[in-house]
Amino acid sequence: MMSDSAIISFIENFPVSASLKEADTGKYIVNNPYNSMQFGVQNPKDLAGLTIKDLKFRQPEWGAQYATMIEKLDFRAREMKSHVLGRHQFLDDNGAAQLEEMVKFPVLGSRRNILGIVTYRHDLTPTLPPSNLYKLHRKFYGATNAIKRVLICLEIDRCFAAAPTDAQFRVLLLKIERFTNKEIAKFIGISDRTVECHLDALRHKVIDGNLPRVLSLVKWNTVCASDSTPC
């Protein structure tokens, strides 16, 4: 069994977002900088004594739903006295949309009484194919804002003289993922001709008209590509 000081050191030095909460109240005991910064809190110690519902979220309505999901995950870890895993969509204090994988496990005393709940979190967003990255952003933003943010994420925002429309962007993202025109037409539910029209419009919006070059510039992690479904 780890000592209290060992647990605190473990949390503070963990390489991803991590925290320790009181099991009964859900109040934070200790956090590392990765955890506090995602909520826009500079000093991790400022979270001590607060619960997830005390935090201010960029989108309050979504934040309330998110806090409820986290409390349910805490409850499961406490009731099962075992680790639990959850995946959630998350919007950090800077407005970045993320897909997080969260692991919670109880800290047990000598009599298997629960002393606290440890949480650590991984950001899975870099593993998402571009089309799924766009779907994630659309959960939080309208099409115009989501397109702008995803273009920046893919580092091709400077390649466009004008922003693509939603329909054009969906085609672009699937081309980045190396789907054929026929496959794209089937996935989206449009004709082959419509796909070609969207690609032609995209060429006119690319600064030098070289759409293949833009497609080649995108770097994305293919780890989860085989498990993802195009939009």
N, C-alpha and C positions, 0 to 999 in steps of 0.2 A: 504494500500500500504506500502510495506517495505521501510525503508530508505536505502540510499546507504551503510551506515555502517552496517546495519542489513544484507543486501544482501551479503556483503563481508564476514562478520562473518559466515553466513550460508554456503558459499562456502568453506571457509577455514577449517571449522569444520565438514563438511559433512563426513560420515563414508565410502563413496566410492568415486571414481574419480569424481570430479566436477570442473566446470569452468564457467566463465562469459566472454562473448565476446562483442565487439562493434557490433551492429546490421548491420551497413552499410559496415564496412571494414572487419569484421571477425577477427579483432585483439584481442588477449587475454587481458583482463583487470586484472583478478585475477584467480588463480588456487590453488588447494590444493595439498599437496605432492603426493597423489595417482595419480593425473592426470599427474603431471610433471614426476614422476618416470617411468611411462609406456613409455615415450619418451626418457628416459635416461638422464633427466635433474634433477640434484640434488636439486636446489633451485627453488621453484615454481615461484619466482619473475622474474627469467630469461626468462620466457615465455611471460611476459608482452610486448605488442607491436608487437608480432609475430603473423602470421596466421598459420593455419594448413599446408599450402604449404611451409612455411619457415622451417619446422622441418625436421631433417635428419632421415630417416627410414632405418632399417636394410636391407631391400630389396627395393631400390629406385623405381623400376618400379611398384611394388605393392603399395608402399607408395604414389606414385602419384595418382593411382587409388583410394586408400583409402581417400586421401585428397579431391578428387573430390566428392566422395560420401558424405563426411561430409559437404562440402559446399552446396550440393543440399539439405541436411536435414536442414541446417541453413536457406536456402532460403524458404523452405516450412513453417518452423516455423514463419518466418518473414511475409510471404504472407498471411498465414492463421490466424495469430495473435492468435494461439492456440498451445497447446503442440503437438509434433509429436514423433513417436516412430520408431526406426530402429534397425535392427540386422545386425551385420557385423562380418566377420572374421578379426582377428587382430593379428599382430605379434609384441610383445613388444620388447624393446631394448635388452632384455636378450635372445631373440630368442624363447620365449615361445608362442606357438600358442593358441589363445583364441577365444571364441565366445562371443561377447559382445552385450548387449542390451543397447541402448542409448536413453535417453529421453531428448528432447529439448523443452524449453518453453520460450516465449518472456516475457521480463519484460516491462510492459506497463506503460506509464505516465498517468496523469490525463485526457488527451485528447485522450487516447488510442494510442498515438504515442509510437513507440517501442524504448525503452532505451537500450536494450541489449538482448542477448540470453544466457540463463542459460542451461548448459548441465550437466547431471549426468549419470553415466555409471555403469552397473552391469556386472560382469564376470559370464557368464552362463556355462563356461567350466566344473565346477565340477558336473553339472547336466547331462552331456552327457554320454550315455552308451559307453562302451569301443570301440565298432566298429565305432561309430560316432566320437569318439575322434581321432581314427586313420585316418579317412577320413579328419578330420580337419587338422591334421598335414601333410597329403599328399598334401594339397593345397599349402604348403610352402616348403616341403622337399621331397627328393627322398625316396624310400622305406627303405633303410638301416638306414638313419638318423631318419626317422619318427618312425620306429620300436623301435630304441634305446630310443628315447624320450618318447614314450608311455609306454614302459616297466618301465622306471623310474617313470613316472606319476602314474602307477598302483602299484609301489613299489614291483615289482617282477623281476627286472633286475638281481639281484644277484642269482636268482634261475636257471639261464641258463648258461650252459657251452659254448654254441654256440648260436648265434642269429637265430631265426626262419626266414624262407624265407617269402616273401609277402603272398604267398598262405597259408602257414602254420599259419602265424600270423592271417590272417582273420578267419581261422577256430578256432584258440585259443580264439579269442575275442568273437566269437559267443557262444563257449562253456562256457566262463565266464558268458555270459548272459543267460545261462541255456537252450539254444536251443538244441534239439535232433540232432543226426547225420542226420536223414532224413530231418529235417527242414533246417539244414545248407546246405545240398546238394541242396535243392530246392532254397534257397536264393542266393547261389553263382553260381548255374548252373553247378554243377559237379555231379558225381555219388556218391552213398553211399560208394562204395569201395575206391574212391579217398579221401573222408573225413577220412576214417579209416586209410589210408596210411599216411595222414598228421598228424593225431593224434599219430600214431606210431613213426613218425619222431620226433615229439615234445617230446615224452617220452625219446627218446635217447638224446635229447638236454638239458633236465632238469637234473640238477646236480645229484639228487638221483633217478631219474626215476619215481618219484611219482607225476604224472601230476595232479591227483585229489587234492593233497595238495596245489599245486600252484594255482589251480582254487579257492580254498577256501580262499587263502590269500588275494585275490583282494577285496578291499572295494570300492564300487562305489555308487553314489547317484542315486536312482531309480525314482526320482521325474518326470523326463521327459521320462522315458523308454517307457511308453505306447504310446507316440507320436512320437517315433523315428522309422526309417526304417533301418533294417540291411543293410550293404553294399553288 
